[in-house]
Amino acid sequence: MKTKSQHLSPRRDGNPRRNRAFTLIEILIVVVILGILAAIVIPQFSNASHVARENSLKDDLRYLRTQVAVFKAQHRDVPPGYPAGNIASTPSSADFVAQMTQYSSDRCGVSAAGSASYPLGPYVQKMPINPLNNLNAVLIIDNGQAMPKTYQGPTYGWIYKPQTQEIVANSDQKDGNGVAYMDY
């Protein structure tokens, strides 16, 4: 009758334990499995940055729209963008940015410093950068003009119409569901 140690192949150092090294086939199988898992996971990570930009865009738009509404409520129903709060005058990007980022009076005058005359605002610290095109310039749509439904070129991050308080991202891209970012 053979003893247990006789069934095991002896090692070079004389120890009768079984040799436990991986074979080339086992290593190749592990490498193939890891490759398959990487092929599944890596696209998810590359899509994560796009999803993060999309979520940042949604947050920025929500915040800007809220602050435009707050400005209008505090300034005698006049939305930001009109010089000196005169809704009959032509709105401008410079007036919009100044009214949103500086202190203001109830008649939409602006000042870099807050005081008894300029107690309101600022509504944003600075104009946010559109995460899709890295621009923060604002295209202002005049009274009576239609809000554009197409990309307005690589100059503007945002499109804003004071008359209706609509603000959208200036982008020719679409989200993962095929919805144009300009429709957000």
C-alpha positions, 0 to 999 in steps of 0.5 A: 500500500502506497502512502500519501507522500508517494502520490505527490510529486516531490519538489526540487527542494525535497519537500513532497508537497504538490506543485501549485504554480499556474499553468500558461492556459490558466493565466491566459484565461484570467487575462481574457476574462479581465479584458472582457471586463475592461471592455465592458467597464471602460466605456462606462467611465468615458461616458461618466465625464459626459454625464457630469458635464450634462448634470453641471449644465442642468444645475447651472441652468436651474440656478440661473433661471432661479436667480433671474426670477429672484432679480425680477421679483426684487426689481419691480417686475423688471428682469435683468438685462435692461439698462436702468430697468427700462424695459422699453430700451434695448437689453444688453449682455453687459447690463445683464452680467452687471445686474446679475453679478453686482449689487443693485438698486430697486431701479436696476442701477448697479454698484460694485459695493453694497450700500443702502442705495444698492442693497440687492444682489449680487445674484451670481458671483460670476457668470457660470461657464457653459460646461459644453463649450467652456464659454460664459458670454451671453447672447441677448435676444432683443424684445420681439425677436424669437428665441433661436432654436439653433446653435449661435456659433462658438462665441456664446455660452448662453442665450438669454431673452429678457422679455420672457426670461428664457435662458438656454445653453448655446450648444449644437450637441444632444444629450444621451436621449437625443434631446438638444441641449438648447431645449433644456 
